[in-house]
Amino acid sequence: MLKRLQNGNSAHYMIMFVLFIMLCFPGSAAATTHEAEILIFSLSADKVKEQKGVLKIQISTFSPIQQVTVKGKPSKFPKGASLVWLKIPYTLNPGVNIFEVYVKTKLGEAKKKIRTIYETPELLNQSKLGDPFQLITILGAATSDNIEKVDDSDNKSYAFSSSLLFVPSYRFDIFNDSSIYLRGVVMGDQHHNGTFESKEVSFKQASIEWEERESWAGVLTLLLGTNEAGTREIPLTSSPRDSLSNKYKRATRDNVYTIKAKQELEKDTTWNWQLDRKKKHVEGSDDDSGYSTTLSAAYVTPLFGVKTTFGGTLENANLNGTYKDTNALKTKLKVDYPIPPVTLGLQYDFSQTEDKIADPSLAGKTKTRNRALALSLNYPAAKWCIFGLTQKYERQSSNIVGSTYKLNTTQLQVILIY
């Protein structure tokens, strides 16, 4: 008798406790009961490549099912069942398709939205290419310990500058494998020491590109473009002005014709090359105007598990001046090592420029060599925002008077992608 009374008291206390919880947290208790009592699963793939198929659904409950609808239409199931498998035939629209499943039992009801994505070739291509319009903005700040690029024997000047770069582009898709791009570049900088205002530059470029993504050479691009560079002039003169601001005089204007290609050889390994032909016009100096032809190539591969880039450039300048023609050779070696969430980069550049014909007034052909070593750190704070920090050491030697120098530059960039 005593044991029976104890069991009765325990049951009474348990009932009182449950009632207390339900009174204090009515919504939570009901939600927990309903969620735990009805389980709805999709047994089909989230992404499919066929328009027609069958959606497989599993429903599990703790009490007999009374009603099931899919997209508002009743579905048949065994009477009194608590475990049901459904097969719903469908015809999908391209992109995301939503199937809302509603289940009702004696103890409650539940709804669940099941997403099925029909990936058409057009949709996959659109997803890969992204939005037609894109705007890249780069905010930069840099310090230099030898802004005037003088020799070690002269007094060096420290400078701090900031820069702003806009790169808008718009894509017109012609076929599944080809597009036309309209691109632009607008760049300007500012020196925060009035002594070096005359070193401020502005740059503009506009181009139209045809991109063929499935050509014999991989992704093949043809480009026609024009660019203009201006330099800050203090005081102002009657020189031709920059097209965007009268504070700048027009320094150069080039027409550019480019053909380039990029081919993926295997996973994470690519090969690309580029051929540029420029018609150069230097304002006020016909001798420095003329044509140049540049051939560049680069090979990117994961060498010993580290992304490694080998690059080289040959440039042949044929200018109007008798002794202005030059040949230039440039090489690049870069490694990128990811240390999540950042990526470290180390890059070495070497270039050599030499006259084709010796100027009789000089002691032989002029030759200039430039070496640069840069250490960079990139942090992608978001898909649309990247922070970059670069420390660069540059050394140039030349038999041209006043062209030998050493330079250290520290640069901070914020890249915003819209």
N, C-alpha and C positions, 0 to 999 in steps of 0.2 A: 504493500500500500504506500509506504514511504517513497519507494523508487518511482511509483506511478505519479505521485504528487510532484516529485522533483522534475520528471520529464515534462509534466504539464506546465510547470512554472517556466522551464527553459523555452518551451514552444511559445508561451505567452510573451516572454521577454523578447524573443526573436521577432515576433509579429509587431510588437511595439517599436522595435528598432527600425524595421523596414518602413513602417508608417511614418516614423519621425524623419527618416531620410527623404521619403517622397514628399512630405509636407514642406521640408526645408528647401529641397532642390527638385521641384516637380519636373522642370524641363529636362534636367540632366538625367534623371532616372528614366523618363519616358524615352528619351533619345537613345540611351544606352540599351534599353530593352529592345527597341525597334531595330537598331543597327545590328545587335548581336543575334536577333531572331531571324533576320532575312539577309542572306548573302547572295550577291549576283556577280557572276564571273563571265568574262568573254574568253572563249577557248580558241578564237581566231586571231590571225595576225593583225597588228595595228595598221600595217602598210601593205597594200596589195598592188599588183601590176595588171590585174585583169578586171574589166569593168563588171562582169557578172560573176556571182559566186554565192556562197552560203555563209551566213553568220551563225556561229555555234555559241550558244549561251547555256550556262549551268546556273540553276537556282536551287539553293539549299535553305530550308526553313526548319523551325522547331514545332510548327503546328501545320495542319493541312492547308494547302494553297486554295484560295477561293477564286482568284482572278489574276490573269497575266495579260498585259498588253505590250506590244512593241510598236513604237511610233504611232500610238493611239489605236492600233488595230488589235482585237482580241486574238490570243493564241490558244491553241488546243493543248490540253495536258491531262494526264490520268486523274480521275476524280479522287480526292483525298490524299494526293501525293504530297510529300514534303521534300522530294528530291526530283528535279525535272531537268531534262536536257532538251533544248529547243534548236531547231535548224530553220533559219529564216532566209529564204532566197532573196537576193537583192540585185539591183542594177544601180551602180554608183555614178555619181557626178564627179568630174575631175576635182581633186582637192579633198577637203575634209567633209565627211559625211557623219551625221549624228543619228544614233539609234537610242531613243529614250525607252528604257524598260521600266514598267510599273508592275509591282507585285503586291497583292493583298492577301493576308491570312486572317485567321480568327483573332490573332493577338495584335496585329498592326499592319502597316504598309510601308513600302520603300520604293524609291526611284533611283535609277542610275543611268547616266549618259555614257554610251559606248561610242568611241571615235574610231572610224575607219577611214584611212587616207588612200585615195586612189591616185597613184603616182603615174601620170601620163608622161610621155617623153617631153612634151611641152612644159609641163609643170616642173619636172626635174631640171630642165634647162633653165627655166625662170628662176628656180630656187638657187641654182649654182651661180647664176650671173648676178642675182640680187636686184635691187630697185634700179630703174632706169637712170634716176638722178642721184648723183653722189657729190658731196662737198667735203673736201679734206682741208682742215685748217691747222696750220702749224705755228705755234707761238714759241719764240726762241729768245734766249738771252745768252750772251757770250762775253768772255773776258779774254784779252790778249795781252801778252807781256812785251810785244814788239810790233805794234800796229803799223809802223812805218817801214818795217822789214829792213832794218839797217844791220850792218855788220857788227860783230861783237865789240869792235874797237870804238863804235859810236854810242851815244847815249840812247837807250831804248825807252820807248814810251808805252805806258800801260793804258788800256782803253776798255770801256764797258759799252756794249751795244745791245739793242733788242731788235727783233725782226718779226715780221708777220707775213705769212704765205697763205694764199687761197688757191685751191686747185679744184674748180668745178668741172663736172663732166655730165653729159647726157647721152644715153644709148638708145639708138633706134634698131630694133631687131628686124632684119630683112628676111632671113630664113632661120631654121633651127640652128644652123652652124655658122651663121655670119651676122655681123652687126656693123653699124656705122656709129662712131663716137664723135661728139663735138666736145673738145676739151679747151680749157683755158688755164693760164697761170698768171697770178698777180703777186708780186713780192716787193717789199720795201723794208728798209732798215733805218735805224736811228742811233747815232752816237750820242752818249750822254755826257760828253765833254765837248764843249763848243769848238775846241781847237781842231777837232777831226770831222767837223760837219761836212767838209768838202769830200770826204770819203764815202758819204752815204750814196746808195744806189737804188734805182728802181728797175724792175724787170717785168715785162709783159709778154705773154705768148698765147697765140690762138692756133688751133690745129683741127683738122678733120682727118679721121682715121677709118680705114676699112679693115675689119678683123675677120679672118677666115679661120675657124677653130678646128677644122678637119681637113687640112691641106696636106700635101706631100711632105711639108717641112714642120708639121705640127700646127701650132697656133701662129698663123702668118698675118702680119700687119703691114699695111701700106699707109704712109702718113704724108700729108702736105701741111706745112705750118709756116708761120712767120713770127718773129720775135723782135723786141725792141728793148734796149737798155739805155738808161739815163744816169747821169751823175749830178750830184748837188753842185750848184754853181753859186759862189759868193765872191764878189758881187755879181749881179745879173748882167749879162751882155746881150748882144744881138744874135748869138748863136741859135740855131734851130732848137726849139723847145721840145721837151718830152710831151707825149700825147696826153698824159694824165695830169701832169702838174708843171706849171711854169717855173717852179723852183729848181727843176732839173733841166739840164741841157741834154739833147739827144746825143748819145755816144756812138751807138752801133745799131744797125738794123739788118737782120739776116732773113733769108728765105731758106727753108729747110725741106729736103726731100728724103724720106727714110723708108727703108724696107727692113723688117726685123722678124725673127721667128723664135719660138720657144717650143722645145720638144721634150716630152717626158720619156726617158729611156726605160726606167723601171721605178719602183717605189722610192720616193725621196731623191731621185737622181734625174737632173734635167740638164739640157744643153741648149744654149741660146746664142744667137748672133745678131748683129745689127750693122747695117750699112747706111751711112749718112752722107748726103751731098749738100753743102751749104754755099749759098751765094752771099758773101760778106760785104757789107758796106760800112766803113768806118767814117763817121762824120768828120769832114775837114782833112782827111788823109787818104788820098787816092792810092798812094803806095801800099797802104795796109789793107786795102779792099781787094776783093778777088774771090777765089773759090777754095774750098777745102773738101777733102774726101776722107772719111773716117770709117774704119772697119773694127768692130769690137766683137769679142766672143767671151763666153763664160761657161764653166762647167761646175755644177753643184752636185756634191755627193756626200753621203754620210761616211766619212773616212774614220775608221776606228770608232764608229758610233757617234762621231761629232760632225755636225753639218759644216762642210768645208767648201769654199768657193775659190776657184782658180779663174782669173780673168786677165785679158790682155787687149790692148788697143794699138792700132797703127793709124797715124794721121799724116796726110800729105797735103800741105798748104801751098797753093799756087797763087801768089798775090801779084798785084800789078807792079810793085817795086822790084827793081832789078835784083836786089840782094835780100829780098824779104821772104823768099821761098824756104820752107823748113820741112823737115821730117821729124816726127815725134813717136816715141815708143813708150807705152805705159803698161805696167803689170800690177796685178793685185792678188793678194792672198788673204783670205778672211776665214776665221773659224767662229762658229756660234755654239756656245755651250749652255744648255738650259739648266738652271738651278731653280726649280719652281719656288716662288712664282715669278722669278726674274730670268732673263737670258743675258749671259755675258758674251761680249764679242771682242775679238782681237783682229785688227786689220793692219796689213803692211802694204804700202803703195810705193812704187818706184816709177819715175818718169825721166826721160831724157829727150831734149829738144836740140836739134842741130841744124845749122844753115846748110842749104844745098850748094850754094855758091859763095865763096869767100869774098867779102868786101875788101877791095884793095887798100882802103883807108885803115883797115884793121889788121892785126897780126894773125891772119888765118881765120878759119871759120869759128863762129861763136857756138858755144856748147853750154847747155844748162842741165844740171841734174837735180832732181828733187826727190827726197825720201821722207816718208811720213809714217808714223806709227800711232795707232789710235786704239784706245781701250774704251769700250762702251758698255752700258748697262741699260736694259730696257725692261720696264715693268708695265704690263697691260692691266691697268686698274679696272677696265671694263672692255667690252668688245669695241666700244666707240671711243675709248680714251686710253692713250699710251704715253707713259712718261719715259723720257730718254736722257741719259747723262753720258757725255763723251769727253774724254781727256785726250788731246792730240798733241804730239810733238812732231814738228816739221823742220827739216834742214835742207837748205838749198845751196849748191855750189855752182859757180859760173865764172867764165872768163870775161863776162861783161861787167864793167865797173858798176858797182852799186846793186848787184843782183845776188850777192851772197848774204845769207842770213840764217838765223835760228829763231824758231817761233813756238811758243806754247799757247794752246788755246783750250779753254774749258767752255763747254756748251751744254745748256739745259734746254730741252724741248718738251712741249706738250702737244701731242697729235690728237686732234678731234676728228672723228669720221662720222658724217651724217648720211 
